[in-house]
Amino acid sequence: MNRFGLVFLGLLLAVRPLWAEETAGPHHMVGPDGQADMAACAVCHNEDLSLARSKIETCTACHATTVHSGASEHLRANAASVARLLPPAKTDQPSLPLTEDGRIYCGTCHVFHDPAISGETTLASPWLPSSSGLAESVRQSVETRWERTQSVHGETKPGATFSKKGTTRLKLSVEDGSLCRHCHGTRP
């Protein structure tokens, strides 16, 4: 094999895991035949498609609650506070579902089903917090907490990292503040 072939093969092998990550896993529920992949659904659902665990436990079985700023605070919000802040649903906005007892969970803000199945829309391009200003301050604060916790437990590898590629799986834009303002209004 010539040098070009080796370089091409190397690039293909380097990129394939990134591609596979985007098209595999329980959030990608459509198989190659265009039908629902029931094995992917079974990660979260029973055979009758009811959830195998609570909504919060379904998400946190794979995702940590400390992945981003605000996650823990939102998950701890009591139902009365959520009811006071969450405006009634409007037909021109995506649904922001809650847990059975009226609390926020990951799926309140994030699209969790495959849009090809759910019909939900995701952001047109991946969103990453700004690398300056408040977003960067929050990132540095969270990383400092992770490092302290890591040190206390004698860990040498980071237990979590921030996404480098962003997410499109948000029900409303964070970039323009739509998601936050949906419940919090224009409060600072």
C-alpha positions in Angstrom: 0.0 0.0 0.0 1.4 3.4 -0.9 1.8 6.3 1.5 -1.4 8.0 0.3 -3.4 4.8 1.0 -1.9 4.5 4.5 -2.6 8.1 5.3 -6.2 7.7 4.0 -6.7 4.5 6.0 -5.3 6.3 9.1 -7.6 9.2 8.7 -10.6 6.9 8.2 -9.8 5.0 11.3 -9.3 8.2 13.3 -12.6 9.7 12.1 -14.8 6.6 12.3 -15.1 6.6 16.1 -16.4 10.2 15.9 -18.9 9.2 13.2 -20.0 6.1 15.1 -20.5 8.2 18.2 -22.9 10.5 16.3 -25.0 7.6 14.8 -25.0 4.9 17.6 -26.3 4.5 21.1 -29.6 4.8 22.7 -30.3 8.3 21.5 -30.1 7.1 17.9 -33.0 4.7 17.6 -33.4 4.3 13.9 -31.7 1.2 12.4 -30.1 1.0 8.9 -33.4 -0.2 7.6 -35.1 3.1 8.7 -37.1 1.2 11.4 -36.9 1.7 15.2 -34.0 -0.3 16.7 -35.7 -2.0 19.6 -32.3 -2.8 21.1 -31.5 0.9 21.4 -35.0 1.5 22.9 -34.4 -1.3 25.5 -31.6 0.7 27.1 -34.2 2.9 28.7 -37.6 1.2 28.1 -39.3 -2.1 29.0 -40.9 -4.2 26.3 -44.2 -2.3 26.6 -42.1 0.9 26.1 -42.7 2.2 29.7 -39.5 3.5 31.3 -37.5 0.9 33.2 -36.5 3.5 35.8 -37.7 7.0 36.8 -37.0 9.8 34.3 -34.1 11.1 36.3 -32.7 7.7 36.9 -33.0 6.9 33.2 -30.8 9.8 32.3 -28.3 9.5 35.2 -27.8 5.8 34.5 -25.4 7.0 31.8 -25.0 10.7 32.3 -23.6 12.5 35.4 -25.7 15.3 36.9 -22.6 17.5 37.1 -21.9 17.5 33.4 -22.8 21.2 33.1 -23.5 24.2 35.3 -27.0 24.3 36.6 -27.9 20.6 36.2 -27.8 19.8 39.9 -29.7 23.0 40.8 -32.4 22.2 38.3 -32.8 18.6 39.3 -33.2 19.7 43.0 -35.9 22.3 42.2 -39.1 21.3 44.0 -42.3 21.0 42.0 -43.9 24.1 43.5 -41.0 26.3 42.3 -41.1 24.7 38.9 -44.9 25.2 38.6 -44.4 28.9 39.6 -41.8 29.5 37.0 -42.8 27.3 34.1 -45.3 29.1 31.9 -48.2 27.2 30.3 -47.3 25.4 27.1 -47.8 27.2 23.9 -48.4 25.5 20.6 -45.5 27.4 18.8 -42.9 26.2 21.3 -41.5 22.7 22.0 -42.8 20.8 25.0 -40.7 21.0 28.1 -41.7 17.8 29.9 -41.4 17.3 33.6 -41.2 14.3 35.9 -44.4 12.6 37.1 -44.2 14.7 40.3 -43.7 18.0 38.4 -39.9 18.4 38.7 -37.3 19.2 36.1 -35.2 16.4 34.6 -32.6 16.2 31.8 -35.4 15.7 29.2 -37.0 19.0 30.1 -34.3 20.8 28.2 -32.7 18.1 26.1 -34.0 16.2 23.1 -33.5 12.6 24.2 -35.4 10.6 21.5 -34.1 10.3 18.0 -35.7 13.2 16.1 -36.4 10.8 13.2 -38.8 9.0 15.5 -40.1 11.7 17.9 -40.5 14.4 15.3 -38.7 16.9 17.6 -36.3 19.4 16.3 -32.7 19.9 17.5 -30.5 23.0 17.0 -29.2 23.5 13.5 -25.6 23.5 14.6 -23.8 22.3 17.8 -23.8 24.7 20.7 -20.8 25.2 23.0 -20.6 27.8 25.8 -18.5 30.8 25.0 -14.8 30.4 26.0 -14.9 33.9 27.7 -17.1 35.8 30.1 -19.6 34.1 32.4 -19.6 30.8 30.5 -15.8 30.5 30.9 -16.0 31.5 34.6 -18.6 28.8 35.2 -16.5 26.2 33.2 -13.4 27.1 35.3 -15.3 26.9 38.5 -16.7 23.5 37.7 -13.3 22.2 36.6 -11.8 23.5 39.9 -14.5 21.6 41.8 -13.8 18.5 39.7 -10.1 18.8 40.4 -10.7 19.1 44.2 -13.0 16.1 44.3 -10.5 14.2 42.1 -7.7 15.0 44.5 -9.7 14.0 47.6 -10.3 10.6 46.1 -6.7 10.2 44.9 -7.7 10.0 41.2 -5.2 11.0 38.6 -7.5 11.0 35.6 -10.2 13.6 35.2 -13.6 12.1 36.1 -15.4 14.4 33.6 -14.6 16.8 30.8 -16.5 19.4 28.9 -17.6 18.6 25.4 -15.3 19.9 22.7 -17.9 19.5 20.0 -21.0 20.8 21.5 -24.6 19.6 21.4 -27.5 20.0 19.0 -29.8 18.2 21.4 -31.5 21.2 23.1 -35.2 21.9 22.9 -34.6 25.7 22.7 -31.5 27.8 21.9 -29.1 28.6 24.8 -27.1 30.9 22.6 -29.8 33.5 22.4 -31.1 32.7 25.9 -34.4 31.3 24.8 -34.1 28.1 26.9 -33.2 30.0 30.1 -35.8 32.8 29.5 -38.5 30.2 28.9 -38.8 29.8 32.7 -36.6 32.5 34.2 -37.9 35.4 32.1 -35.4 38.3 31.8 -34.2 38.1 35.4 -30.5 38.5 35.8 
